[in-house]
C-alpha cells in the first residue's frame, strides 16, 4: 500500500537503502530539498513543494520533470524496421521521419513486456523509449527476440541521455524562450532536432505523460549540461509559475489522464484486449508480430473475460493499489490497479479489472477500504481531457 504522496513501487531513501542509480540532476534535486525515493532502483524526487501544488501547476501553467531514468534503445541498419515490426504491436511502417507512436512490446501470449514510444529518426534508424525499471529486462528481451536478425545493430543508449519533460498549457511559451525552433510547428507525437539553452542536437518531442500539452527533450547526460538546461527552463518558466515536479504528481497526472502504468494496468499477466489499448494494436500490419496469433484467437473466441474500467468513488474513501473490488453481494470480482485522489478533479478515482459482464453492465461496484465496503461508480476514461483551444 502506498501513502498519498508516494506512488506504489517506491520506498523512501534511507541510510540502509542499497546503492541506487542517480540521474545527472541528483544534486540539483537535493538542493531544492526534494523528497527522494527508491523508484525501480533509481533515486528519484517524489515531490518538492508538495504533490497537489505540483499537479495543479501542470494542469494550469507549467511543470518540469526529470525523467532521465527512462531508457533509450536504438535500432540502426537496413533490418531495423523489420525488427521493430516483429516486437511491437503498432505499425511502425506508417511512421514518417520525425514522427513517434505509442506502442508496446508483447509476449507470445499477447501480454506486456513493456509499453514504449517508437521514434523514427530515419529510414533505417529507430529510437525506442522504454520504462526505467524495465530497461535492462527490455534490452535483454529485445536482443533475444531480434538480435540475430540480419542488417540490424541494437544499442542501449540510456546512460548517454538526460530526458526532461516540460508539461502544461504554458510549456510551449516556456521552452520557446530557449530555442529558435518553432515549437508551434511540431505536431503532437512528432519531434525535431535543435538547440535548446545553447545545447546543440537536442531532440525535442511533443510528447508527455501528463495529459497536457508539452515537450520531452533529450540532451547529453553529463551533469554540467543537464543542470544548465534544467536551470534555464526553471528561469524561463518563472513568470508562468513553473514548479519542479516529482514522481507523485507524475503519477496522479497520468491517472487523471487515463494513461496506463507498467506493473499496474499493464503487466505480463494482462493482454491488450483487457487493457483497452487495442486502438494501438495493428493486427492487419504486414508482420507476424509476437502475440498476434494469441490476440486474434481471443478476439475470435468472444473477447476477454475481464476488462479495465475507470471508477469514481461515490462514498467516502480512497481506493488504493491492490485493494479488493467486490459486487453488491460481497463477492470478490477484481482488484484496484491504480487509485488516488485526483487533485484537479477533486474526487477519488481508480482503475480496476472486473469481469467483462460487470464492465458492460456499468453497474456500481464496491472497494474494500480497510474494514469498509465503499461504493464506486463506473465512469468513462480518461477521467480528464485537457480543454480544446
TIVEXTOR-91107 format. One record per atom (N, C-alpha, C, CB): x, z negated, y negated. Coordinates in steps of 0.05 Angstrom, whole numbers, plus 5000, padded with zeros to 4 digits. Glycine has a CB too. Layout:
REM TIVEXTOR-91107
XZY;...
***
This chain:
REM TIVEXTOR-91107
501750005024;500050005000;501850004975;498149755000;501050164956;502650184931;501350024909;503050474923;502949934890;501849804867;500850014848;503949624853;499249934827;498050134809;500150304795;496450004788;502650204791;504650344775;506750484792;505850164756;506750444818;508750564835;507450744856;510450344849;508151004855;506951184875;507651104903;507851474870;505851154922;506551104950;509051254958;504151174968;510551124975;513051254984;515451174967;512751554983;515050984948;517250894932;517550594937;516750944902;519850484929;520350204930;522250134908;521450104958;522049884897;523749814874;526649814883;523049534864;528449884864;531349874870;532249584866;532850064851;533649484886;534749214885;537649214893;533049014904;538948984892;541748974899;542149044928;542848694894;540049004945;540249064973;539549354980;538448874989;538749504960;537949784966;540349944974;536649914941;540150104996;542450265005;543150464983;541750415031;545550574984;546450764964;544551004962;549250874971;543651044937;541651254932;542951484917;539351144916;541751724921;542651954905;541751914876;541552224917;543252014858;542551984829;542652254815;544551794816;540752304797;540852544781;542852504759;538052614770;543452724745;545352714722;544352534699;545952994712;541752474700;540552314678;540252024684;537952434671;541551924706;541151654714;541851454691;542851594739;544151494679;544951314657;543051334633;547851384648;542051584628;540151614606;537551464611;539551914602;536651474636;534151324643;534551024640;533351384673;536850934648;537450644645;537650564616;540050564660;538850734599;539050684571;536250664558;540650904557;534350814569;531550804559;529950584572;530151074564;531350414589;530150184602;527850264621;529049984582;528350494635;526350574655;526350384679;526950864664;524050364691;523750214716;524550404738;520850094720;526650334753;527750524773;526850444801;530850514772;526250654817;525350604844;526750794864;522250644846;526650724889;527650904910;525351094917;528550734935;525851354912;523851554919;525151764937;522751694893;524651744963;525751934982;528751944982;524752214975;529951704978;532851694978;534151744951;533951884998;532551784930;533551824903;532751584886;532452094891;534651514868;533951304848;532751444824;536551144840;530151404820;528551554800;526951364783;526751754814;526351444758;524751284740;521751304747;525151364711;520451074751;517651084757;515951064731;516850854776;517150924711;515850914684;517850814663;513350724685;517250874638;518850794616;517150604598;519951034599;515350724582;513650574564;511050474578;512950734540;510550574601;508050504616;506650744626;506250344598;505550724651;504350954664;502051074647;503250874691;500250914637;497951014623;498851164597;495950784616;500651044582;501551174557;502951444564;503550994542;504451454585;505851694592;503851914602;507951644614;501951824618;499852014628;498352134604;497951864647;497551964585;495952064563;497552234544;494751834548;500152184542;501952354526;501952634536;504752244525;501952664563;501952934575;499253074571;502752924604;497152924574;494453044571;493853124542;492352844581;494952974523;494153014495;496453134477;493252754483;498953114486;501153214469;503353334487;502252974452;505353174494;507553284510;509053054523;509353464493;509953104547;511652914562;514053064574;510052764583;516152914579;518653024591;519352884616;520953014570;519653034638;520352924664;523053014674;518152994684;524552834686;526852914701;525952964730;529152694700;526053214739;525353284766;527753414780;522853464767;530053314773;532553434784;532953364814;534953334768;531253184824;531453124853;530253344870;530052864858;528753524858;527553744873;529753924885;525653904856;529154064907;531154234920;530854524913;531054194950;533054674913;533154964907;534655104929;534355014879;533355284943;534555424965;534255724959;533155364993;536555864959;536656144951;537056334975;538756184930;535556554975;535756764995;536857014981;532956825009;539057124991;540257364980;540757565002;542857294964;540657824995;541258035014;538858205020;542357915039;539258435033;537058625038;534958515058;538258885049;535658305073;533758195091;532157965080;535058105116;532557905054;531357665042;528357665042;532257645013;527057885034;524157895034;523057855061;523158155022;524157985081;523157955109;523257665118;524658135128;525457535110;525857255118;523857075104;528657155112;523457115078;521556955063;518756995074;521657025033;518057245080;515357305091;514957175118;515057605094;517057155134;516857035161;516156735160;519457075176;517156595139;516856305139;514856195119;519556185134;513656375103;511756275083;508956395087;512756345055;506956255077;504156335082;503156535061;502356095084;504256525037;503356715016;504756975020;503956594988;504057175004;505257445007;507257494985;503057655006;509857444992;511957484972;512457774965;514557364983;511357964981;511758244974;510158324949;510858424997;508258154941;506758204917;508158124891;504058064918;510257964894;511657864871;513258084856;513657644879;513158084830;514858244814;517158084805;513258364789;519358214797;521658064787;520857894763;523958254779;521557634764;520757454743;518157314748;520657604717;517057334772;514557214779;514957004801;512457424787;513256794800;513356584820;510656554833;514256314808;510556434857;507956384870;508156114885;507256614889;505855984887;505555754904;505355844933;503155584896;506655704951;506555774979;507255534996;508556004985;507655575022;508355355039;509855455063;505855205049;511655285073;512955325099;511255205120;515855205099;510555355141;508755265162;510055245189;506355445164;509055065205;509855045233;508255245249;509354755244;509055295274;507355475291;504555375295;508655505318;504055125290;501355015292;499655055267;501454715299;500855185247;499355225222;499254985204;496555315227;500954775210;501254545194;503654575175;501454285211;504154365159;506054395137;508854285143;504954265112;510854455139;513554355137;514054255109;515654585145;512954405089;513154335061;511554535045;516154325052;510654445021;509554645002;511754704981;506954544988;511854954972;514155054956;513255234934;516155194975;515055304917;514755524898;516855734905;515155434868;515955994905;517756214911;518056374885;516656394934;520556404876;521156564852;522656814860;522856394832;521757044850;523257294855;525157334832;521257534858;527757294839;529857334819;530657624817;532357164826;530357774839;531058054840;530058174866;534158104837;530558434871;529458564895;530458434921;530158854895;532858334921;533958204945;534957924939;536358374955;533357784922;534157524913;531757344907;535957554887;531457134923;529156954920;530056664919;527156994944;528756514901;529356224899;526956064908;530156154870;527355894927;525155714937;525655434926;525055714968;523655324912;523855054902;522254874921;522855024873;523554674933;522354514954;522354224945;523954534981;520854054959;520653774951;523153614957;518353644966;523553404940;526053264940;526753134967;525953044919;524852974977;525352825002;525553005026;523352625006;524753255024;524653435048;526853645046;521953565050;528553645025;530453865022;532353895046;532153814998;533653685056;535353725080;533853825104;536753465086;531453715108;529853805131;528954095128;527353625134;528054165104;527254445099;529454635103;526154465070;531854575092;534154755095;534854795124;536554645079;534954575139;535554595168;533454765182;535854315181;530954715176;528754865189;528955165182;526054745180;529455225157;529655505148;531955645163;530155525118;534255505165;536555615179;535855665208;538955435177;534355485220;533655515248;531755745252;532355255258;529955795234;527855995238;528956275231;525455935220;530356305209;531156575200;534156605194;529556635175;535656405201;538556415194;540056635208;539756155201;539056725231;540456935246;539357215240;540356885275;537357235222;536357495215;538457655201;533757475198;538557915204;540658075191;540158105161;540758355204;542358135147;542258205118;541257985100;540558435114;541957735107;540957515091;543057295089;538357395102;543357185065;545156965060;543456735048;547557035042;543356505061;541656285053;543456055043;539756185076;542955965019;544655755007;542955534995;546455874985;543855284999;542555054986;544054994960;542554805005;542755074938;544055034912;543054784897;543555284894;541654614911;540454374899;542354214882;539254204920;544854164892;546653994876;547554124849;549053934892;547054384847;548054524823;546054544800;548854804831;543554464806;541454494785;540454214776;539054654796;540054184750;538353974739;535754114732;539653824715;533453984738;530954104731;529353914713;529254174757;528454014691;526953854672;524253984668;528353824645;522153814666;519353914663;518353824636;517553824686;517554014619;516353954593;513354034596;517754114570;511653834595;508853874602;506953774581;508153744629;504753924576;502753834557;502054044537;503753584542;499854004522;498954214503;500954274480;496354124491;502854094475;504854144455;507554214467;505153904436;507554274493;510054334507;511354594496;509554374537;509754794491;510855054481;512155014454;508655264480;510754874436;511854824409;514454664410;509754684392;514554474429;516954314431;519354474441;516454084451;518954624463;521154774474;521955014457;520454864502;519955124443;520555364426;522655304405;518055464413;522855054396;524754984376;527655014386;524354694367;527955024412;530655014424;531555284436;530754804445;529855494433;530555744445;529555974428;529455764474;530856204430;529956454417;528056614434;532256624408;527856534460;525956664478;523156624468;526356564507;521556834468;518756804460;517156674483;517457084452;516856424482;515556274505;512656354508;515755984500;511356434487;508556514489;508156764506;507256554462;510356924508;510257174524;510557124554;512357364515;511356874562;511656814590;508956734601;513756584595;507856884620;505256814632;505556594652;504057064645;503256474659;503256254679;504356354705;500356154683;506256204717;507556274742;509356524739;505556324764;510556554715;512656744710;514956594698;511656974691;517256724698;519656594687;521556804675;521156434709;523456704660;525456874648;528056714645;524556994621;530156844635;532656714631;533256714601;534956854646;534456504591;535156494562;536856254556;532556494546;537456224531;539056004521;537155784512;540956094499;537655534521;536055304512;537955084503;534255204536;537555004479;539354794467;542254864470;538754524480;542855114467;545655204469;546655254497;547355014456;544955214517;545855254545;544955524554;544655024564;546955694561;546355974569;545255984597;548856144566;543956214604;542956264631;541256044642;545356304650;539555934625;537555744633;535055894644;536655554610;534255814668;531755924679;529455774667;531655914711;527655924654;525355804640;522755894654;525255874610;521355714668;519055794684;516555654672;519355714714;514355814670;511855694661;510355584685;510055904645;511355364695;510255234718;510154934713;511855294744;508954784731;508854494728;507054364749;507954414700;506954094748;505653934768;503853724755;507653804787;502653804732;501153614716;498353694710;502553564690;497753954715;495054044707;494954144678;493053834712;497154124664;497254214636;499054454634;498353984618;498954584611;500854804605;503654674603;500154954579;505654824609;508354714606;510454894619;508454444618;512854794619;515154944629;516954764646;516855064606;518254894666;520354764681;522854924677;519654734711;525054784668;527554924663;529654834682;528354884634;531455024689;533554964708;536255014694;533355144733;537954804693;540454814679;542654704697;540254654652;545254754689;547454634705;547154334707;550154714693;547954224730;547453944736;549553744727;547053914765;551453834711;553453644701;552153454681;555953784689;553153214679;551953004662;551853094633;553452744665;554053194623;554153264594;552053474587;556953374587;551753684602;549853894597;546953784599;550254134615;546453644621;543753544626;542853344604;543553414653;544653164597;543952964576;543553104549;546052754573;545153304544;544953454519;542153584516;547053674517;541253714538;538553854537;536353644536;538254034561;536553434553;534553224553;534153104525;535352994573;536353034512;536152914486;535053104465;538952804477;535853364467;534853564449;531853594451;536253834454;530853594476;527953614480;526453374468;527253644510;527553134473;526252894461;526152904431;527752644471;528353004419;528453034390;526453244380;531253104381;526353464394;524553684386;521653604388;525053934403;521053434407;518253354411;517453104397;517753314440;519252994382;518652734368;516252754350;521152644353;516052974335;513853004316;511153014330;514153244299;511153084356;508653104371;508052854388;508753344389;509852664386;509452414401;510452434430;506652334401;512452594435;513452634463;514352364475;515752834463;513852334501;514852104515;516352194540;512451914523;518552054547;519652104573;517751984594;522551974576;517352124616;515352044635;516552014663;513052244636;515451824678;516551764704;514751864727;516951474707;515551784751;514051874775;511251764776;515551794800;510751534764;508051424764;506051614750;507951154750;506751694726;504951884711;504852154725;505951914682;507052244736;507052494750;505052494773;509952564761;504952264787;503052234809;500152234800;503651984825;499552074779;496752064770;495852324757;496351834750;497752464743;497052724732;496452924753;499352824714;498052944774;497653144795;495053074810;500053164814;494452824813;492052744828;489552824812;491952444833;489452764786;487252854769;486953164771;487652764740;489153304771;489153594771;488753714798;491653704759;488353544819;487753644846;490053784859;485553834844;492553694854;494853814866;495853644889;497153854845;496253774913;496953614936;499853504935;496653774961;500253294950;502953174952;503753174981;502952884940;506253274986;507253275014;507452985024;509953425016;506652945049;506652675060;504052535056;508852515048;502252655040;499652535035;497452735042;499452455005;496752915024;494753115031;495753325051;493753255005;498253385049;499453585068;501753455083;500453835052;501553495110;503553385128;503853575152;502753095138;505653495171;505853665195;503553615214;508553605208;501653445206;499253395222;496753515209;498953095226;496953645186;494653765172;495054065171;494253635144;492954215178;493254505176;492054615150;491954635200;492554865145;491854985119;488854985115;492955275118;487255035135;484355045132;483354775123;482955135158;484454555135;483454285129;484054215100;484854085147;486254305089;487054225062;485554375040;489954275058;484354605046;483054765026;485054935010;481554585007;487454955020;489555115006;489555405016;492254995009;487455485030;487455755043;487255985022;485255775062;486755914997;486856134977;489656244973;485756034949;491656094982;494356194982;495356295009;496255974971;493556295028;494156385055;493456685058;492556215077;495456845063;495057135065;495357235094;497057285046;493257195109;493257275137;493657575140;490757185151;492957725120;492958015121;495758135115;490958135103;497657975107;500158085098;501658205122;501957865084;503458385116;504958535136;507258375147;505958805124;506658155159;508657975172;507257785190;510357825150;508257755214;507157565233;508457295228;507657655263;507757165206;509056925198;508356685216;508356865169;510056485215;509656255231;506956115225;511956055228;505456055245;502855925242;500556115240;502955755218;501056375236;498856565232;496956575255;499956845227;497956605280;496256635303;494556385307;497856695328;495656145303;494155895306;491955875285;495955655304;492555945260;490655935239;488356135243;491955975212;489056365253;486956565260;485156455281;488256835269;486256335302;484656225324;482856005314;486456115346;483755835296;482055625285;479755745269;483655435267;480355945254;478256085238;476156205256;479456295220;477056345277;475256485295;473656295313;476756685312;474656055316;473155865333;471255685317;475155685347;470855745292;468955605276;470055435253;467355435293;472655435251;473855295229;474755015236;471855275206;475854865217;477054605222;474854395227;478754515198;475654185241;473753965247;473753755225;474553835274;475553765207;475553585184;476453735159;477453335189;475853615136;476553745111;477353535090;474253915100;479053615072;479853445050;477753455028;482653535039;476853225019;474853204998;475753024975;472153105010;474653074952;475152904929;472952694927;475153074903;473852454920;472052224918;472252094891;472552014940;469952014880;469951844856;468551584864;468451994833;469751364857;468651104865;466151054848;470750874861;463950974862;461450904849;461450604843;459050984867;462150454863;462350164860;465150084850;461650014886;465349844841;467949744831;469949724854;467649474817;472249844850;474449834870;476150084868;473249814898;478650054876;480550274876;481250344905;483050204860;480950604911;481650704938;484650764938;479950964945;486150604953;489050644955;489750814979;490450374956;492050934978;493051095000;492950935027;495951184995;491751065047;491650945073;489150775079;493950775077;487450725058;485050565063;483150725081;483650495036;481650575097;479650705115;477250805100;478850505137;476151025110;473651145100;471551115122;474051435090;469251025114;467050975134;464451105125;466750675139;462651135144;459951225137;458250985131;458751405159;455651035125;453950815117;453550615140;451250925108;453650715164;453350545188;455850375193;452750705212;457950435179;460450275182;462450395202;459750005191;461850645211;463650775230;466050895215;462150995246;468350865227;470850985215;470751285217;473350875229;470951425195;470851725195;473251855182;468351815181;474951705170;477251825157;479051625143;476352035138;480851725126;482551545111;483351675084;485051485127;484051515065;484951595039;487751705041;484751365018;488151945029;490952055028;492251985002;490852355032;490751984980;491851904954;489451784939;493052144939;489951564925;487851444909;489051284886;486151264926;487651284863;488751164839;486651154817;491351314830;486950974798;485451014773;486351274760;485950774754;484451404747;485051654732;485051594702;482951884739;487451564690;487651464663;486051624642;490451444654;486151894645;484852064625;481852074630;485952344625;481052084655;478152104662;476851834662;477852224690;478351614662;477351344660;475451284683;475951304634;476251354707;474851284731;476851254754;472651504738;475851174777;477651154801;477151384820;477250874815;479251524828;478951764844;480651754868;479552014827;480151934887;481751934912;481252194927;481051694930;483152254945;482752464964;482552334992;485152674963;480952455010;480652355037;479952575056;478552135038;480852545080;480052725102;477552605115;482352775123;475452765118;473052675131;472052905150;470752605111;470352845170;469353065187;468053285171;467352945207;468253525181;467153765166;464253735160;467654015182;462653625178;459753595173;459253395151;458353505199;460853195148;460653005126;461353135099;462352755131;463553295100;464453435076;462253625066;467053585081;461053775085;459053975078;456453845069;458554155101;455853605078;453353475071;453453355043;452653255091;455953315033;456353195006;455352905005;455053364984;454952785027;453852505028;455952305017;453052435056;454952085007;456651874999;458151755023;455051654984;460551655018;462051515039;462851245028;464551685047;464151085044;464950815037;467850765043;463150605051;469250655024;472050595027;472450295031;473750685002;473950225052;474449945058;476649845040;475249915088;475849705019;477749595000;477949295005;476849644970;480049225020;480348945030;477848875046;480848745006;476348665037;474048575053;471548725045;473748285050;471648895025;469249025014;468949315023;469248994984;466549395028;465849675034;464849795008;463749705057;466449964995;465850054968;464850344969;468450034950;462550394956;461350654957;462950854939;458450644947;463151104950;464451314935;462851574939;467351364944;462651734918;461251984920;463152214922;459352024896;462452424936;464052664938;463652824912;463352834963;465852924901;465753074876;467453324879;466652904852;466953534863;468553774864;471453714855;467354004847;473353864865;476053844856;476954114845;477953734878;478854114827;480353884816;478553704799;482653984800;479353454798;477753264782;477953334753;478752984787;480253444744;480753504716;481653794714;482853314704;480553934694;481454204687;482054204657;479354424694;484354304649;485054304621;483254484606;488054384617;482554414581;480754584565;481854864561;480154444538;480055054561;480955334555;481255364525;478855544566;483355514517;483855564489;481955784478;486755634484;
***
